[in-house]
Amino acid sequence: MKKRKFLKGMGAATALLFTNPFETLGQAVMMPGTTKKTALVLGGRGFIGPSIVQSLLANGYEVTLLNRNKTNTHLFNNLPLIVCDREKEDKAGLKSIDSKYGKTYWDVVVDTWQKSPKAVSDFLDEFKDQIGHYHYISTVSVYDKWNKKFIVETEPLNPLPNFPKTIKEEYRYAIRKTLAEEAIRERIANYTIYRSHGMRDFRSSNPKKLIDEPFWPIRFYRGGEILLPNVKNHHMQMTDVKSMVNFIIHCSNHKVFGEYNIACRPTLFKDYVSSLIHATKKPEKLHWIDGDFLIENGLIPYKVVPFWRTQPQGSYYFNVQKAIEAGFEHRPLVDMITDQINGYRYRHPNDDVRFGKQADGTMKCYSPDQEKDIIKKWKLKNGID
Ligand SMILES: NC(=O)c1ccc[n+]([C@@H]2O[C@H](COP(=O)([O-])OP(=O)(O)OC[C@H]3O[C@@H](n4cnc5c(N)ncnc54)[C@H](OP(=O)(O)O)[C@@H]3O)[C@@H](O)[C@H]2O)c1
């Protein structure tokens, strides 16, 4: 069977990203008589930052970046850059910023920070009076308990240690994010916090780590006989970065403040599989195999088989109704998956990423041979031809 032509039907913006995803998009054309709004993006050149910057530009913002000028320095070279190290103690990095920025007002500030929460409080202590609307990319990891369904924004957050006095004090990710949120709430009211989960985009979340190439989209793109854990009715959630970014713009335009869970609606695994099929090509055959049998054969939920979680069952169930009512729209999963596959094909035109045991002995999901072998054993066990 012939492969679908993935570019067919893609939106203009996605097509542009496909041909040249790491270049700056042009500035949007402004109507005569309108003044551009200003945006400061703290970070902006990693995984989700570029999508935020591109969307702000496309929506007519004048964008300035703030980072150390170390990561992906080829990106957005035509934009003003404030070179600043937020991890210096005693606000030394912030204090070294050119004095002209001491009076600059930004309509919008987007902060993607995930390291020391002290860097978030330091920034706000210095600049809070110069910000129209502060947006912070947080995570669902801020919730204390995950073993219930329909987690809403008012659920208790992680119990917290004292706020760190220095940048170098170390905490685990969930605590850093929760402390950062607390720091924001204590300092300003004009904020929106996006508690997201499992972000997916054209870009890979960590290009250096093979596992972050999207396993299921690639597996369906390759076609053939496909092994699946028989958890058709498990719920799962993930976040399309483009949809989240559109919501950031929406919140800026409509002054939507507060905390929001951001992800697709809880989706059945079998519906995700339908979207995978729709975005790629019809597989030769799907083999829905019992979880116990997969575990016996070394396919461990989540660690080895992405999106299959046993505890809590499924891959999350966060209530996103508050965001939907405020204007959040998650694109169809098939669009998001198509973007992921296009990104993969751009990075690996020879489709040469190999899953399974790696040269250093680590496992990245499972190999085609393992998959074939388990399917064969499963058929034998169940008398399937
Ligand atoms: N992946 C997921 O599924 C997921 C889920 C939920 C939430 N999140 C959150 O999403 C966010 C993703 O962020 P991202 O990495 O994609 O953001 P990003 O803004 O695209 O990239 C990180 C930026 O931070 C800058 N930076 C790093 N250290 C710095 C320092 N000391 N001082 C100043 N700037 C510094 C980097 O530039 P330089 O190195 O040049 O300084 C880079 O531009 C994180 O907050 C994460 O917690 C992710």
The ligand as a Gaussian input file, in Angstrom:
#p B3LYP/6-31G(d) Opt

LIG

0 1
 N        7.619000      18.201000      27.848000
 C        6.435000      18.079000      28.429000
 O        5.667000      17.177000      28.147000
 C        6.012000      19.106000      29.458000
 C        4.850000      18.885000      30.173000
 C        4.416000      19.849000      31.067000
 C        5.154000      21.010000      31.241000
 N        6.312000      21.193000      30.566000
 C        7.047000      22.445000      30.796000
 O        7.235000      23.095000      29.564000
 C        8.388000      23.893000      29.653000
 C        9.233000      23.555000      28.455000
 O       10.206000      24.484000      28.361000
 P       11.185000      24.510000      27.119000
 O       12.513000      23.968000      27.540000
 O       10.545000      23.916000      25.956000
 O       11.299000      26.122000      27.016000
 P       12.076000      26.986000      25.996000
 O       11.809000      28.400000      26.406000
 O       11.786000      26.604000      24.587000
 O       13.614000      26.623000      26.248000
 C       14.266000      26.875000      27.460000
 C       14.996000      28.226000      27.358000
 O       15.559000      28.556000      28.616000
 C       16.795000      29.200000      28.396000
 N       17.622000      29.072000      29.602000
 C       18.132000      27.927000      30.123000
 N       18.861000      28.209000      31.218000
 C       18.807000      29.560000      31.375000
 C       19.374000      30.460000      32.316000
 N       20.165000      30.042000      33.311000
 N       19.102000      31.766000      32.202000
 C       18.318000      32.232000      31.201000
 N       17.761000      31.434000      30.281000
 C       18.009000      30.109000      30.354000
 C       17.392000      28.472000      27.205000
 O       18.286000      29.277000      26.482000
 P       19.860000      29.358000      26.885000
 O       20.340000      27.972000      27.146000
 O       20.468000      29.974000      25.669000
 O       19.942000      30.237000      28.104000
 C       16.133000      28.222000      26.343000
 O       15.939000      29.269000      25.422000
 C        9.061000      23.567000      30.954000
 O        8.767000      24.529000      31.916000
 C        8.433000      22.246000      31.369000
 O        8.368000      22.112000      32.754000
 C        6.758000      20.270000      29.675000

